[in-house]
Amino acid sequence: MTGDTTGSGLRAPLTGSTAPCWVNLMTRDLESAQKFYGAVMGWTFRQGRLGREFAVARRGDVPVAGLGAVATAYRVAVAWTPYFAVRDADAAAGRIRERSGTVAVGPLTLSKGRGALAADRDGASFGIWERTAPTTPPPSPHGRSHAWLRLRTRNAFDAAIFYGEVLEWASGRPGACEVGYEKDEVIVRCGGRQLARIGSGAVEAAPDPLVRPHWQVNFPVDDLAAAVATARDRGGSLVEELSRPEGHEATLVDPEGGLFTLTDSGSS
């Protein structure tokens, strides 16, 4: 868990509703990551309150993501990870275990909240976060999402049941996310905005990380071609380009090995 949990931290949402999610990059070299993503995304950075190894990325005055140089210390791969808001981290961790998921770290108390790092039963990593201090989430700039998610999993409908039960999606409570279906994908919306798309076809033992079950973080950009070119100029590599019904996207790997996806801003 690498967000600035005592300041802007996990209260910053992917959508402009009730802070359903926050994304963190676990990397090895914080300074290099800031230079890369600052150039590609136009982000600025402030030091996280958890120490010099942590930073919060901002678009203008709005916090959009957390970065932490903890991959080496934790002996984990460099990766972007989504953290989902829950009412009770301990109860949510229990629901993960009951449904054959894994809780790798936590729940831990970190200043103004409690969080845990977990994996679903197909191996896709994610986090949960219980905010224990009151906060007001900042709005999305220009009415658009900071990012959205795609889960590549073995079976979309099984995964939707797992996450729906663990995260209490479609519970009918105020602020709860809504789950719907479009063709072969499950669509999760929070506050009227798309949070995630869940698709089938991943293979757990596949050598290709794009084929294994994983949460894919998608960052909308105004000029996709220019952002891809900047990423490659700064040491990143283009892994995959796709044209989907919801828009064009390009999946890249940053210089430290972290996968992320850029999408047309209109597809958010």
N, C-alpha and C positions, 0 to 999 in steps of 0.2 A: 504494500500500500504506500503510494508515493505522493498523494495529494497534499496540499497545504490545508490540513484538516483543522487548523486552529484559526485560519483566516478566511480567505475566499474558498479554498478547499473544495470539498465534495458538495457544497451547496450549489456550485455552478452547474446548470443543467445542460444536457444536449438539446432539450427543447425548452421553450419559454413557459413551462407550466409549473409543475410542482417538484422540480429537481429530480426526475426519475433516474438520472444516470450522470456519471462523470467518467472521463477517460484519463488513464495514467500511462505514461511511458516508463517502463523500467529499462534503463540504459546503463552503459559503463562509463561514459565520459559526458558529463553534464554540459560542459562548455561547448564541446563539438556538436552535441544535439541541439543546443540553443542556436548556434550559428546556422546549422542546416535547416531547421524548421522555421527559424526567423526569416531566412531567405525564401524558402518555398511558400510559406503560409502568410508571411507578413506579420508574424506575431512579435510582440515584445515580451519581456520576462521580468518577473520580480522574484527575489529569493523567497523560498518557502519558509514558514516558521518552524519547520521541523529541523532546520539546519542548512548548512552550506551545500549539502548534496541534493537539495530539493529546490525546485523552482515552479512557479505558476505561469503558464503561457496566457497571454492576454491579446484579445483583438480590440484595439482601442482601450476602453476602460473596463471591458468585460472579461473576466476569467473564463477560459475555454478548455484548459487541459492542465494536467500536472506532469512534471518530469522528475525523475529521481535516479541518481547514479548508484543504484543498489543491485544491479544484475550480478556483479561479481561477488559482492558480499553475501547475497542470498543464494548464489549458485543457480541462477535461473537464466533462461534465455532472454535476450533483449526482445521486448514485445510491448505492444499497446494492449491494455486490458480495460474493459468496461467495469465500472462499479455501479450496482443498482441499489437505489434507496429502498430500505425496508423499515417497518415500524419497530421491529425488535430483532437485533442481530442474532441473539442467542436462539430465539425461536426459529428464525430463518435458517440458521446453521443446522438446527435439528431437523428441519424439513428437508434440507439437502441430503443429509445422511440417511434419513428414512427412505428416500427415493433413489438410493444407490449412487448418489454423488459423493464427492470427496471434499472435505474441508482441510486445506493444507496448512493454513496459518490463521489463528484467531478462533473466535472473535477477540480482538484486542481493544483496549481503551486507549484512544489517542486524543487527548485534550477534549474537544467538543463533540466526540462521537465514538462509536464502536464499529469496527470493521473486521472483515475476514476475506481471505483469498481462497477460492474454491474451484472445483471443476465439475462439470456435469457428468452424467454417467457415460458419455461418449468421449470425454477427455477435453472438451473445450473449457478453457480457463475464464473465470469471471470473478468479480468481487461483490460483496454486499456491504452496505454502509447504513448505520443507524445514526442519524443526527440527534444528539442529545441536548443541543443548545438551540434556541430559536434563531431563525434566520429568514431573510427575504431574498429569494433568488433573483439575480439580475435578469433583465430581459434579453432576448435574442436580438442581435443587431439587425436592423432593417427588417424585422419580422421573420427572419429565417433561422433555421437550426444551425448550431455551431458544428454539429456532426450528427451522423446517424449510423446505425449498426446493421450488419448483416451476419446472421449465424449460418455457417455452412455446417450441416449436421447430417447424421445418417438418415433420420426420418423426421421431417419437419413437424408432423402432427404429434409424434411422441415428445419431441423437444418442447413444443408449445404447451403440452400438458405439464411437463416437468417444471418449466419456468413459470407457468401460470400458477401452479400450486405453491412453488417456493417463494415467488415474489408477490403473490396475491393479485396478479393481473385479473381483470374481468371479475373482480370481487363485488362490484357495485358500490364500494365505498367512495366517498367524495375524493376526487383526485386520482382514482384508480385508472390504470390504462385499459384500453379496449383492444380486443383481439378479433381480427377478421381474416378473411381468406380471399386471395386473388389468384385465380388459376391454381398453380401448384405451390404457392407460397403462403405462409402465415404472415400477416401484417399486424404489428403492434403499434398503436397510436396512443399518445398521452397528450391531453390538452388540445386535441385536434391536430397534432403534428405527428408525423411518422417518427417513431423511435427506432424500430427494428423491422427487418424482413428476415424470415426464417425459411431456408430452402433445404431440400433433401439432396442426397447424392454423395455426401462425404464418405470417405473410407478411413476407418480408424487407424489401420496399419500402413497407410500409404506413405511412401518415402517423400512425396512432394508435400510441403507444408500447406500449399493452397488446397490440397485435396483432403487433408486430414480435418476433422471437426475443429472449428475455431471461430471465434468472434472477430469479424473484420470491421475495423473502424474506418468510416468513410467521411472525409472532410470535403465539404462543398467549396469550390473555388470559382472565381469569375471567369478565368481564362485557363482552361484545362491544359491546353497545349503548352502555354508559357510556363505553367507551374511544373509540368513534367520536364520540360527542358531545363528549368532551373535546378530541379532535383538531380538530374543527371550531371549537370555541370558541377554540382556540389558534392559529387561522389556517390549519389544514389544510383540504383539500377531499376530499369523498367522490367517488371515481371510478366504483366498481363494487361492487355487492353481489351475492353468489351463494350459492345453497344447493346444496352438493354432497353426494354420498353420505357423505363423511367428515366433513361438518359445514358450518356457515355461515362465510362469510368476507366481509370488506369490504376493498377496495383503496382506499388513500388516497394523496394527495400532500402532503408536508409543506410548510411555508411557503417553503422554498427550491427546491422542485420534485422532491424525492426520492420515488419511488414505494415503497410498502411495503404489506404486507397484514396485517391482524389476523384471527385465527381463533379459534373456540371452543377453549378449552384441551383439551377432550376429543378434538379432531381431531388432536392432536400425537402 
